[in-house]
């Protein structure tokens, strides 16, 4: 059944965009809209489908087919190979379709990060390390992952009161922004108000933002061996009264806690759990 356009509606897709996201032909969706099975709005004489309606329709369709999207979509080794191929060839569109499909199948942001994006980036890192990929290949792949994360975050706005607020960054000397972006995406999906500052931040910038936004905590990601920026940031944040949640493949639990981190997490799922714990305990 078609309705009239309501301008407050969230992200709207054209029929072609929706068909691309689902991986089916334009006509297939057109027929579903015409039959009233898939809700659509009319804007400027053509149909628009909200992402939420599309996701709900996909879930219903899979359930009706008796499909087991859970198992098929969580075949992570296969998913990693598929994404790796898209990242290596720079096929952003295929990567986007793969993630849209997973998201529509109910895969959560933390699962995407922990089971797909981070392991695929680790593979890119290995290939880069062995000179099987150039710096340009790695940069192109990284950029695609950034856009995928933006998209996954935008697709899951959580309404209602915020659990708490957090500044997310990497300290001076660490340019690996993607890990911090994953933390930001995971905490936002969890219901936190997130102030994501990106990478390589001077210490006073992180502290000032934490103070200005009266956040509950600061989450710092670390992907490098260098410790100067991270150590100084944790010291300054602790002195200013902010608990620091630390994680990332450049540092382990014992070292992070010894440096003064309130908690250490090894995944985005853990970041979500620990951030909630920090708010509850009022550290
Ligand atoms: C992409 C990339 C880059 C890009 C970053 C682009 C960007 N915008 O982020 C660029 C080109 C800038 C880069 C630069 C360098 N890189 Co680099 N890079 C990578 C690569 C391929 C992916 C990084 C990434 O995003 N990983 C994905 C993240 C999300 O994975 P993760 O850290 O494991 O995160 C998971 C958990 O740890 C946890 N987590 C992460 N953060 C946090 C935070 C909190 C609070 C919590 C709770 C949990 C948590 O959740 C995540 C999801 O499961 C890695 C390979 C790899 N194995 O990761 C190398 C890697 C990190 N880089 C490495 C190196 C050596 C460098 C350079 C020194 C190379 C050089 N010679 O110039 C420079 C360093 C520059 C600097 N000063 O920062 C090494 C680091 C080794 C080390 N520990 O010191 C790695 C591991 C590659 C390797 N095997 O040698 N790099």
Boltz pocket constraint, residues with backbone or C-beta under 6 A from the ligand:
constraints:
  - pocket:
      binder: B
      contacts: [[A, 113], [A, 114], [A, 115], [A, 117], [A, 118], [A, 121], [A, 122], [A, 123], [A, 124], [A, 125], [A, 126], [A, 128], [A, 129], [A, 138], [A, 142], [A, 173], [A, 174], [A, 175], [A, 176], [A, 177], [A, 178], [A, 179], [A, 180], [A, 182], [A, 183], [A, 219], [A, 220], [A, 221], [A, 222], [A, 223], [A, 224], [A, 225], [A, 226], [A, 245], [A, 246], [A, 247], [A, 248], [A, 249], [A, 250], [A, 264], [A, 265], [A, 266], [A, 267], [A, 268], [A, 270], [A, 271]]
      max_distance: 6.0
